[in-house]
């Protein structure tokens, strides 16, 4: 009986790891014949696991979605990863998820073996999380948006500007990007006929799915890079384009994707797009980098740098 129970657990673990298994594959993994696999699958079904049979000469099995969540079997690394993820979510940017994450973490830690519990506790004891600096978002809103991205459905929603002014939007959602502080929706704005980046925390009320649409080619190969470019410059009063005379990797080590969008020019220089609401902030950022640079735009930045150079020159000039 003990051997049969252990085999059932191993069979369940295999079905959870991969979507489709043939009968002979499972039999080979468990060192039994196909007939035994059939009996074990029937036992799993009697316990409430929705194991479906796959057609074909060799036969096969698939663990489907049931009416209830069945127990999950995790290996050591998976269990630690889930525990760490739940702990991180408890300090995250999704409103209302903290208590749920802590409840799930409590249940998981109760059943963790001592060796794994010690690993999780050590990480917890020696890690100091910073409170989330960004605004929180409604998990239901994220769920609706993600489903619309998956199903290629337009979304109607009310969006608040930086000044808090509401506007009605109809958009074709492409995907969500999480920066660690904020959630962004990348979507085709139907009325503007252009790609837009929407902060999800500024979506007021519940988005409403609308008509289905044919997906367009995305605005960039990576939605993360697209959002980085938008945040680094487009949302600010002053948008700067510069050449930095240093390898892009060296510049990237002193900036973040949220503060600057970088493109390589050659091995020793790169193009930077950045922005700020004040010219002096751009200059301080550039001086902090420690590399030579050329200002292409805006003209106001070129003028400000010229004035600043004059001031610095006057500060070190020997006065008679």
C-alpha positions in Angstrom: 0.0 0.0 0.0 2.9 2.4 0.9 4.5 1.7 -2.5 1.2 2.3 -4.3 0.7 5.7 -2.5 4.3 6.8 -3.3 3.8 5.9 -6.9 0.5 7.9 -7.1 2.3 10.9 -5.7 5.1 10.6 -8.2 2.5 10.1 -11.0 0.7 13.3 -9.9 4.0 15.2 -9.8 4.7 14.1 -13.4 1.3 15.2 -14.6 1.8 18.6 -12.9 5.2 19.2 -14.5 4.2 18.6 -18.1 0.9 19.1 -19.9 0.7 15.9 -22.0 2.1 12.4 -21.3 1.6 9.2 -23.2 0.9 6.0 -21.3 4.2 4.4 -22.2 6.1 7.5 -21.2 4.5 7.4 -17.7 5.0 3.7 -17.4 8.7 4.1 -18.2 9.2 6.9 -15.7 7.5 4.8 -12.9 8.9 1.4 -14.0 5.5 -0.2 -14.3 3.4 -1.4 -17.2 0.7 0.7 -19.0 -2.1 -1.3 -17.3 -0.9 -0.1 -13.9 -0.8 3.5 -15.1 -4.5 3.1 -16.1 -5.4 1.9 -12.7 -3.4 4.6 -11.0 -5.0 7.3 -13.1 -8.5 5.9 -12.1 -7.4 6.2 -8.4 -6.4 9.9 -9.0 -9.8 10.5 -10.6 -11.5 9.0 -7.6 -9.6 11.5 -5.4 -10.9 14.4 -7.5 -8.1 15.0 -9.9 -9.4 15.8 -13.4 -7.1 13.6 -15.4 -8.3 13.3 -19.0 -7.5 10.7 -21.5 -5.8 11.6 -24.8 -6.7 9.9 -28.1 -4.2 8.0 -30.1 -2.6 4.6 -30.6 -0.3 4.9 -27.7 -2.9 6.7 -25.5 -2.1 9.5 -23.2 -3.1 11.6 -20.2 -3.5 15.2 -19.2 -4.2 16.9 -15.9 -6.9 19.4 -16.5 -8.5 22.2 -14.5 -11.1 21.0 -12.0 -13.8 22.7 -10.0 -11.5 22.9 -7.0 -7.8 23.5 -6.6 -6.1 20.1 -6.0 -3.0 19.8 -3.8 0.2 20.7 -5.6 3.5 18.8 -5.4 6.6 21.0 -5.4 10.2 20.1 -5.4 12.6 21.9 -3.0 13.6 24.8 -5.2 10.0 25.3 -6.3 8.7 25.4 -2.8 11.3 28.0 -1.7 10.6 30.1 -4.8 6.9 30.1 -4.1 7.5 31.1 -0.4 9.8 33.9 -1.5 7.3 35.1 -4.1 4.5 35.2 -1.5 6.6 37.1 0.9 7.5 39.6 -1.8 3.9 39.9 -2.9 3.0 40.8 0.7 5.0 44.0 0.3 3.9 44.6 -3.3 2.0 47.2 -5.3 -1.3 45.2 -5.8 -4.0 46.5 -3.4 -5.5 43.9 -1.1 -3.1 41.1 -2.0 -1.0 41.4 1.1 -3.4 39.6 3.5 -4.0 36.8 0.9 -0.3 36.3 0.3 0.4 36.1 4.1 -2.4 33.5 4.5 -1.0 31.4 1.7 2.5 31.7 3.0 1.4 30.6 6.5 -0.2 27.5 5.0 2.9 26.7 3.0 5.4 27.2 5.8 3.3 24.8 8.0 4.0 21.9 5.6 7.6 22.8 4.6 10.2 20.3 5.7 12.6 21.7 8.4 15.5 22.0 5.9 13.4 24.2 3.6 11.7 26.2 6.3 15.2 27.1 7.6 16.2 28.4 4.1 13.1 30.5 3.8 13.4 31.9 7.3 17.1 32.7 6.8 16.2 34.7 3.7 13.4 36.4 5.5 15.5 37.3 8.6 18.3 38.8 6.6 16.3 40.7 4.0 14.9 44.2 4.7 12.2 45.1 2.1 11.7 48.7 1.3 8.0 49.7 1.3 6.5 50.0 -2.1 7.0 53.6 -3.2 4.5 53.5 -6.1 0.7 53.6 -6.0 -1.3 50.4 -5.6 -3.6 48.9 -8.2 -6.8 46.8 -8.0 -6.1 43.2 -8.7 -9.4 42.8 -10.4 -8.4 45.6 -12.8 -5.2 43.7 -13.6 -7.1 40.5 -14.2 -9.6 42.2 -16.6 -6.8 43.8 -18.5 -4.8 40.6 -18.7 -7.8 38.7 -20.0 -8.5 41.3 -22.6 -4.9 41.1 -23.8 -5.2 37.3 -24.0 -8.6 37.3 -25.8 -7.8 40.3 -28.1 -10.8 42.3 -26.8 -10.9 46.1 -26.8 -11.3 47.8 -23.4 -13.4 50.8 -22.5 -12.2 52.7 -19.4 -11.9 56.1 -17.8 -8.4 57.4 -17.5 -7.2 60.2 -15.3 -4.5 62.6 -16.5 -1.5 63.8 -14.4 -3.8 66.7 -13.4 -6.6 64.3 -12.4 -8.8 65.2 -15.4 -10.8 62.1 -16.5 -11.3 61.1 -20.1 -13.0 58.1 -21.8 -10.7 55.8 -23.7 -11.2 52.9 -26.1 -8.1 50.9 -26.6 -6.7 47.6 -28.0 -4.6 46.2 -25.1 -1.2 44.7 -26.1 0.3 43.8 -22.7 1.1 44.8 -19.1 4.5 45.9 -17.9 5.5 46.1 -14.2 8.5 48.3 -13.3 8.6 47.2 -9.7 6.8 50.4 -8.6 4.1 50.8 -11.1 1.9 48.9 -13.6 1.6 50.1 -17.2 -0.7 49.0 -20.0 0.6 49.2 -23.5 -2.3 49.6 -25.9 -3.4 51.0 -29.2 -5.5 54.1 -28.5 -8.4 53.9 -31.1 -9.3 57.6 -31.0 -5.6 58.8 -31.1 -4.7 56.1 -33.7 -1.4 55.6 -32.0 0.3 53.5 -29.3 -0.1 54.7 -25.8 1.2 53.8 -22.3 -1.4 54.0 -19.6 -0.6 53.8 -15.9 -3.0 51.3 -14.4 -3.4 53.1 -11.1 -4.9 56.0 -13.1 -7.6 53.7 -14.6 -10.7 54.7 -12.6 -13.5 52.2 -12.2 -13.6 48.8 -13.8 -12.5 48.5 -17.4 -15.2 47.1 -19.7 -14.3 44.5 -22.4 -15.7 45.5 -25.8 -15.4 44.1 -29.4 -12.7 41.7 -30.4 -9.9 43.0 -32.6 -7.1 41.7 -34.8 -3.8 42.2 -33.0 -1.4 44.8 -34.5 2.4 44.4 -34.7 3.7 45.5 -31.3 5.3 49.0 -31.0 8.6 47.5 -30.1 10.3 44.1 -30.0 10.1 44.3 -26.2 7.1 46.0 -24.4 9.5 46.7 -21.5 11.8 48.7 -23.7 8.9 50.6 -25.2 7.6 51.6 -21.7 11.2 52.5 -20.7 11.4 55.0 -23.6 8.0 56.4 -22.8 8.8 56.9 -19.1 12.4 58.2 -19.7 11.3 61.1 -21.9 7.8 61.5 -23.1 6.1 62.1 -19.8 8.4 65.0 -18.9 8.3 68.7 -19.9 11.8 68.6 -21.4 12.8 65.6 -23.6 16.5 65.4 -24.3 18.4 63.5 -27.0 22.1 63.2 -26.5 25.2 61.2 -27.7 27.1 59.8 -24.8 30.8 59.1 -25.6 31.0 55.8 -23.7 30.0 52.2 -24.4 26.3 51.6 -23.9 26.9 48.9 -21.2 29.0 51.4 -19.2 26.2 54.0 -19.4 23.6 51.4 -18.6 25.4 50.6 -15.3 25.0 54.2 -14.2 21.4 54.6 -15.3 18.1 52.7 -15.0 15.6 51.8 -17.8 13.2 54.3 -16.1 15.6 57.2 -16.3 17.1 56.8 -19.7 16.5 54.9 -23.0 19.8 53.8 -24.7 20.6 52.8 -28.2 24.1 51.8 -29.4 25.9 53.9 -32.0 29.2 52.1 -32.1 31.5 50.4 -29.6 32.4 53.6 -27.9 29.2 55.7 -27.9 25.5 55.5 -27.6 22.3 57.6 -28.0 20.5 58.5 -24.9 16.9 59.7 -24.6 15.9 61.1 -21.2 13.7 63.8 -19.7 12.8 65.8 -16.7 10.5 68.6 -15.6 13.5 70.9 -15.0 16.6 71.4 -17.2 19.0 71.4 -14.2 17.9 67.8 -13.3 18.9 66.6 -16.8 22.3 68.3 -16.4 22.9 66.9 -12.9 22.1 63.5 -14.3 24.5 63.9 -17.1 27.3 65.2 -14.9 26.8 62.2 -12.6 27.4 59.8 -15.4 31.0 61.1 -15.7 31.2 60.8 -19.5 31.5 63.4 -22.3 28.3 64.1 -24.1 26.8 66.0 -27.0 23.4 67.7 -26.7 21.2 67.3 -29.8 17.9 68.5 -28.4 16.2 70.4 -27.0 17.7 73.8 -27.8 16.8 75.0 -24.3 19.2 72.4 -22.8 22.0 73.5 -25.1 21.5 77.1 -23.9 21.3 76.1 -20.3 24.6 74.1 -20.5 26.3 77.1 -22.2 25.1 79.4 -19.3 26.3 76.8 -16.7 29.7 76.5 -18.3 30.0 80.3 -18.2 29.1 80.3 -14.5 31.7 77.6 -13.7 34.3 79.4 -15.7 33.7 82.6 -13.7 33.8 80.6 -10.4 37.4 79.5 -11.0 38.7 82.6 -12.8 41.5 84.4 -11.0 40.2 87.8 -10.2 42.5 90.8 -10.1 
